[in-house]
Structure formats: structure tokens, C-alpha cells
Amino acid sequence: MNKLSLGHFPTPIQPVHGLDLNPAQHLFVKRDDYSGIEVSGNKIRKLEYCLAEAIDKKYDVIVTTGAIQSNHCRATAAACARLGLSCELLLSGDASGQIESNLFLDLAFGAKVTFIPPDTKRELFYEQCLTTLKNSGRKPYFIPVGASNALGSHGYRDCFLEILEYEREHGMTFDLIALAVGSGGTYAGLWYENARHNLDKAILGFSVSADSAAFETIIADIVTDMAEQEERSLPVDKSSIRINDLYIGTGYAKSTPEELSFILDTAKKTGILFDPCYTGKAFLGLTSELAAGRLEQYHSILFIHTGGLSGWTVQQMSRALERSEQVS
Ligand SMILES: Cc1ncc(COP(=O)(O)O)c(C=O)c1O
């Protein structure tokens, strides 16, 4: 399978200090937020595969979709600019809102942004845009939300292999890998490689949107497609797809004051900053589950920081600092 080299890999793994954890448990973080600056985060691993296919097959415009502050869309815009490809983003959200954060970066990297009109059937809208491009003589390559198809998810097989390499080098084994789940591809790639190596690492995803049953199905479908592509027999036992949906809070891309305070508190204690939409919620979930003793059987725990820092909006920043007395 062809692949471009767009991110900085392998990303480092660091111990997390400063948290009050059970002394028998050791927490590490894999810094996939260090995969780049413009392309920072998990999406670039997936785009290395999707954009390779687009270039190989001579597509001339990349079309993808996501929410207004989508990290995937921002990474796609940045990667396309680097590769000299046109990029069109179909975004959902409030078109009259402030141009900031990832939306600013989308435009800075030259992507054409179209807002999906409210109450429009998404799939139909994508089809219309692709047809318009084809009718004007273009050859559009469509990447689904989060690049969470079988091809994109291969990027997280690579991440899993980096984790195994780290274990070999350091003579240790992680028994639990935890991460945020938004469209399922990151989880699917890790699960696939875990199963392929017959390893029994627990992989625990914290949903930021749908309920656990929905994600179990989405992830099982992606894994099945990946196995089919490779003509491999890899039966998917859904009970090994572990998704916790208790930390979604008030909904996708919505933050409670408690979540925002947790992120800033963690930044002060550990020197690691998470984003409010994905990694902040997932890390809150992981540390809450650890504190409640519900993950007692695990001793070496790896949290994957999947990035997202450029998604912090001005409103989220000021809400996070509302109760802070640091500025006088
Ligand atoms: C920063 C960040 N972390 C985690 C995720 C979740 O990854 P996935 O969509 O592959 O589940 C996303 C995207 O959805 C993201 O932007």
C-alpha cells in the first residue's frame, strides 16, 4: 500500500508526572500532537495513505468534510497546500461565526470552504458538490469524515507498530492504550494491529460524540473492510472493542466549565495541554476511571495525545480562564 511521508514519526512517548495516581500504575502519553505543526495530530497519519492514493490515481482536487473546527479538515488543507493539490472543505456549523482557530487555518492554507446548509442531507450535498466539480472537468477525490475509512485507518496500524518498537527498546509492555474516539478510524487501526499480532492489550476509547454501541459497529465495520482489503481473515469480536461513552459531557464540541478547568489544571500539573473537543474529554475520562479504581488491573497505561490544539476557540479560551486569578 502506497504511503506519503507527511508527519514527523515516530512520535515520542513520555511519562506523565504530576498527577496523583495509584503508585502501582504508570501513565505515559504518546505525543501524536507532535506529528507536525500545521498537520499536527492524528489525522496526518491517515492522510499519508489517502493522499497517496489520490496522487497515484491522478485526482486533482481533494474534497473532505467535517465540523467547523475540524482538525481533519485543517490537516487536509495544510497537506494539500504542501503537495500542490486543490482542497475543498464542506463544513457543518454556524457560517456566520467568527473566523478563528482551525477555520482560519483552513483558509490560510488556501482551501475553498463551503458551509453545508442547515437541514440538508449531508450525503446528498457531498454528491452534488462532487458532480459539480466533475461537470467542470475536475477529478475530485473524496475523503470521508475524519478519514476514517479502511485506507486512512492504516495510519494507526503504523502508530501501533511504533508503540511495539518503543516497548522493545525499553523492555516494557503497555497493557492499556487509551484514546479519544470521534469517527472511529484511529481506534480501528490500533485494534487491527493488536489483533493481527495476537496481543491482548486493552484498547479503551472515550467517545466524544456517539454512544458506545454505535461506535462498536462503526469500528467493527472499518476493521472488517481493512481485513477484506488485505484478504486476511480477522474475525471481529465486538466485545473486545471497548468504548466508554460516559465523558461526552454536554455533546460534541461542547465544553462544561468542569472540563475546561480540568484541562487547565492538568496543564499546570503536567506541562501537557489537551484540546477541549477530544483529548481533554478522553484524558478526563481516563484519569477519572483510574481514580475510581475501575482500571486497577492495568499497570502500564498509554494515552495517545491525538492533537487538536489549534481547535481551541477564543470563546473556549476565555471560558477556561474565567475563574482564573492569574491575570491582574
Ligand atoms: C484531536 C483529535 N483527537 C481524536 C480524534 C478522534 O479520531 P477518530 O476520528 O479517528 O476517532 C479526532 C478526530 O475526530 C481529533 O481531531
The ligand as a Tripos MOL2 file, in Angstrom:
@<TRIPOS>MOLECULE
LIG
   16    16     1     0     0
SMALL
NO_CHARGES

@<TRIPOS>ATOM
      1 C1         -7.6950   15.8370   18.0650 C.3       1 LIG1
      2 C2         -8.4860   14.6270   17.7380 C.ar      1 LIG1
      3 N1         -8.4040   13.5620   18.5250 N.ar      1 LIG1
      4 C3         -9.1050   12.4350   18.2980 C.ar      1 LIG1
      5 C4         -9.9520   12.3490   17.2190 C.ar      1 LIG1
      6 C5        -10.7030   11.0840   17.0180 C.3       1 LIG1
      7 O1        -10.1550   10.3150   15.9990 O.3       1 LIG1
      8 P1        -11.1020    9.4120   15.0950 P.3       1 LIG1
      9 O2        -11.9510   10.3640   14.3040 O.co2     1 LIG1
     10 O3        -10.1980    8.6150   14.2740 O.co2     1 LIG1
     11 O4        -11.9480    8.6000   16.0220 O.co2     1 LIG1
     12 C6        -10.0790   13.4450   16.3390 C.ar      1 LIG1
     13 C7        -10.9880   13.4500   15.1780 C.2       1 LIG1
     14 O5        -12.1130   13.0380   15.1810 O.2       1 LIG1
     15 C8         -9.3270   14.6080   16.6060 C.ar      1 LIG1
     16 O6         -9.4000   15.6880   15.8000 O.3       1 LIG1
@<TRIPOS>BOND
     1     1     2 1
     2     2     3 ar
     3     2    15 ar
     4     3     4 ar
     5     4     5 ar
     6     5     6 1
     7     5    12 ar
     8     6     7 1
     9     7     8 1
    10     8     9 2
    11     8    10 1
    12     8    11 1
    13    12    13 1
    14    12    15 ar
    15    13    14 2
    16    15    16 1
@<TRIPOS>SUBSTRUCTURE
     1 LIG1         1 GROUP 0 **** ****
